Amino acid sequence: MIRTLTKKEDYRLRKSLIFMLFFVFSVFINLPVHAQRAPIDVYLIIDGSASLATVKNEVTAWISGRLDQILTDGDRVTVWNAGTQSKVIYTGKIEGAPGKEAVKKSISDLAPAGNRPDFSGALRDAASRQNSSYSYTLLISASPAALTSLLLSPQANLLRFSRIEEFPDWRALVVGLNLDAKIKKSATEFFSQ
């Protein structure tokens, strides 16, 4: 028998599903490198504006450490320079240490320029590229004003399920792209049983 949920039940279900997804995601990210898992899509969106210049070395070191924890053979990686207009600066499949080093080099070679980063364009592109059940999207912002304007724009729904790590002069956002569709699908499957 299928019944309609009350608003309170719907809210609790969504809240529980979101919590579960973030819990699973957090556990997934903290797996040891040697753990076996299916390949994932990794999307890195880096603030390419002039604001990045002062924190570029710190950001590059932090991302490199994170990539060493996350990436395994078979993962597909795309890196965007979210400068005045977003553009893909790297795309490839990880096959051993040389693959990881190629990703890191694309980030360290990024040349900051321009006044405002194009996060919206990169996020829309990343959302449209998702074709696997697991993905990891990391957005790096060194431009507080640009991030604020994104949060106030019509594209704010792209950041609906995000976790922010604050640093003195920059922010790292783990973005849950397309999670709302996955939650709706899971709820539909659950209640149709």
ABEGO torsion letter per residue (X at the ends): XBBBBBAAAAAAAAAAAAAAAAAAAAAAAABBAABBBBBBBBBBBBBABAAAAAAAAAAAAAAAAAAAAABBBGBBBBBBBBBABBBBABBEBBBEAAAAAAAAAAAAABBBBEABBBAAAAAAAAAAABABABBBBBBBBABAAAAAAAAABAAAAAAABBBBBBBAABBBBBBBBGAAAAAAAAAAAAAAX
